[in-house]
Amino acid sequence: MSTAIDAHVRLDTHPTHPSAVQAVLTGSQAHVALVALEAAEWSVAATNVLVLARIDHEEPHWARDAAEHLRTEGIAVEITPRLQEAINQEWTWADYPMPWCTRSEIREVSNQAQKIHDDIRHGHLLIHAHAHDGHTTVAVGTYLHRSGKSVYLHGENHLRQIADTFDSPAQALLAFEKVHAATMRPGPAPLTDTERAAIAARSVFDVTTAKAQPSRPATETVPVHLVDAGNHDALLETFIGSHGEWRKWRTWSDHTTHAIHESQTLRIERVHEADPREAAWTMAAYETPVSDRMWHLTATGTTPAPVIQALLLHLAEGEAWDTAVGSPVTEKTVTAATQPLTDAGWEHTVDGRWIRWTNPSRDAGIRFDAFAAHQPNSNLTTWTIWAGPSIDHPTWTVTASPHTPSSLLAGLSDALAHDTRHTQSTGRARKTPLTISQPATAPVTAGSAASRSR
């Protein structure tokens, strides 16, 4: 056995989920146990609290496996009596479709299904489309980080399997459409009840294990354009977690994360460590999954959290398709996009090709380039939303292409003109970042769940 490590892991049943397991870590080297459990697909739910929530309901078995590995590494592990009872309990699936399988073989089939689920959840397996074959859900997708193979998936939850493989996404999609054209839908299928329960189990500790917080400092109200950027990565995680029609995947570079709508016509690119003056976000809409962009919008990494939130919520509300491809930018379009600024009394000036709206304190504004608006194929920026000393030396900027929906731009205008946020008073010119809370569960449509008997 390895040298003892100053870490203790207490394994217990989950407080709300019938089969999930929780691990509470203590000790000066608790981080060693945390890393080991994360590698085994346990999820961090709170400080030094991890949860194992699977779609095959085999958590007690894999908790015992984790305990054995931790003890081998010299980490003390305690298993509560009620979890030990669950570990010792024998059970079987009701109406299991492969009755010839032994209990260990059933567990192996379930574990392979779990690996597929985890690959989708972590963005390693991108699902292009799904359908219902009359009996169960089928899907087609491509592995982004492994062999690059495209796969045909059959089944749900603990019964999902790779039924076929293809050399390319195009080949896989053509074969899938040939069989399932009548019921084929873009993107992944809605989450099942079992998948939703696992999400909820990993999130419940956001409330139940929260420690009492010290009294907050005095707060003050500041304009949105002065609020700090906050944690943009947390914003993206929260958005995807609470909108089941969006899925996240990593590229071959860890510096960038992509999110795609189930229609595959709305996409988000997040560059994690971009230069403060460069685009850290790109949001774009497409007429079809394989067409050119209808419009795109970028934001720097210093853009305030409420502004990014407003953009994400407009994407979620389905307002990204209200601009027809090739439609001209008219006076009516510009007026609709900037009406909140006019109503708030922002200064309105015209300087050649540029129309500007500037707030009374002159530290935020929007600029419209009339020339760029009629050059849709150029790289010129049509809309620039900014805040800082001046438009030439901004603290943050958001830029947009000609056909960016006026409703989205109006939402940004309204936030800048009227919205204020409460932040902690620190006595400094800059305000402390906003904190972003994680959702308890994702509001998605549930599918059918497999039955289980003990």
ZIRA-V119137 format. One record per residue. RES is the residue in one letter. PSI is psi in whole degrees, -180 to 180 (* if undefined). Layout:
BEGIN
RES:PSI
RES:PSI
END
This chain:
BEGIN
M:147
S:165
T:139
A:140
I:139
D:72
A:140
H:133
V:122
R:116
L:131
D:166
T:156
H:145
P:-23
T:-28
H:134
P:-27
S:-11
A:160
V:141
Q:149
A:125
V:124
L:137
T:167
G:157
S:-21
Q:33
A:-28
H:-27
V:-45
A:-38
L:-46
V:-42
A:-41
L:-39
E:-38
A:-23
A:19
E:23
W:146
S:136
V:123
A:-24
A:179
T:117
N:28
V:124
L:157
V:137
L:108
A:110
R:165
I:2
D:2
H:26
E:24
E:-44
P:-40
H:-47
W:-23
A:-42
R:-41
D:-42
A:-40
A:-42
E:-42
H:-40
L:-43
R:-36
T:-33
E:-2
G:20
I:130
A:133
V:132
E:129
I:121
T:155
P:-40
R:-32
L:-38
Q:-37
E:-41
A:-37
I:-40
N:-16
Q:133
E:136
W:168
T:160
W:137
A:135
D:43
Y:130
P:-8
M:72
P:-15
W:-12
C:141
T:171
R:-41
S:-35
E:-38
I:-42
R:-36
E:-41
V:-44
S:-39
N:-36
Q:-39
A:-38
Q:-40
K:-39
I:-46
H:-46
D:-38
D:-38
I:-45
R:-37
H:0
G:12
H:-27
L:110
L:120
I:122
H:-39
A:161
H:167
A:174
H:125
D:12
G:-19
H:-39
T:179
T:138
V:157
A:164
V:137
G:178
T:135
Y:129
L:-24
H:-3
R:-117
S:-16
G:6
K:148
S:146
V:152
Y:120
L:141
H:129
G:174
E:158
N:-126
H:-4
L:2
R:133
Q:159
I:111
A:-21
D:159
T:155
F:159
D:-17
S:156
P:-39
A:-44
Q:-42
A:-44
L:-40
L:-43
A:-40
F:-44
E:-34
K:-35
V:-36
H:27
A:-37
A:-33
T:7
M:135
R:146
P:151
G:-175
P:160
A:156
P:149
L:146
T:169
D:-40
T:-42
E:-39
R:-39
A:-37
A:-41
I:-45
A:-39
A:-35
R:-14
S:-16
V:-28
F:-9
D:-28
V:-49
T:-24
T:8
A:132
K:154
A:132
Q:145
P:161
S:140
R:150
P:166
A:147
T:158
E:158
T:129
V:155
P:150
V:-38
H:-10
L:-6
V:146
D:166
A:-30
G:-156
N:98
H:-34
D:-39
A:-36
L:-45
L:-43
E:-44
T:-43
F:-49
I:-38
G:-27
S:4
H:95
G:-15
E:-3
W:143
R:146
K:145
W:151
R:150
T:-174
W:-14
S:134
D:-5
H:-12
T:139
T:140
H:147
A:140
I:139
H:153
E:-24
S:-14
Q:20
T:0
L:130
R:148
I:134
E:127
R:114
V:118
H:-33
E:49
A:153
D:139
P:-24
R:-7
E:167
A:124
A:-17
W:140
T:124
M:134
A:152
A:146
Y:147
E:-40
T:166
P:-20
V:11
S:175
D:166
R:138
M:-45
W:162
H:159
L:142
T:157
A:141
T:163
G:-13
T:3
T:134
P:145
A:-43
P:-31
V:-45
I:-42
Q:-43
A:-42
L:-46
L:-41
L:-34
H:-37
L:-42
A:-29
E:4
G:26
E:20
A:-5
W:15
D:17
T:121
A:143
V:130
G:-3
S:140
P:153
V:116
T:172
E:-36
K:-40
T:-48
V:-42
T:-43
A:-37
A:-28
T:7
Q:-41
P:-33
L:-42
T:-44
D:-29
A:0
G:25
W:147
E:132
H:120
T:154
V:127
D:89
G:-120
R:-10
W:138
I:130
R:146
W:125
T:138
N:163
P:-33
S:-3
R:31
D:18
A:151
G:174
I:135
R:133
F:128
D:104
A:-33
F:-48
A:-31
A:-25
H:18
Q:65
P:-22
N:3
S:174
N:9
L:144
T:129
T:-46
W:135
T:117
I:129
W:164
A:146
G:-164
P:-40
S:169
I:-26
D:-19
H:65
P:155
T:-37
W:156
T:150
V:130
T:153
A:150
S:172
P:-43
H:20
T:131
P:134
S:-29
S:-37
L:-45
L:-37
A:-36
G:-41
L:-43
S:-43
D:-40
A:-43
L:-36
A:-32
H:-26
D:143
T:157
R:149
H:128
T:164
Q:137
S:119
T:-5
G:6
R:165
A:-40
R:146
K:157
T:151
P:152
L:148
T:139
I:120
S:146
Q:144
P:151
A:-34
T:159
A:129
P:84
V:164
T:131
A:147
G:-169
S:149
A:148
A:145
S:158
R:137
S:153
R:*
END
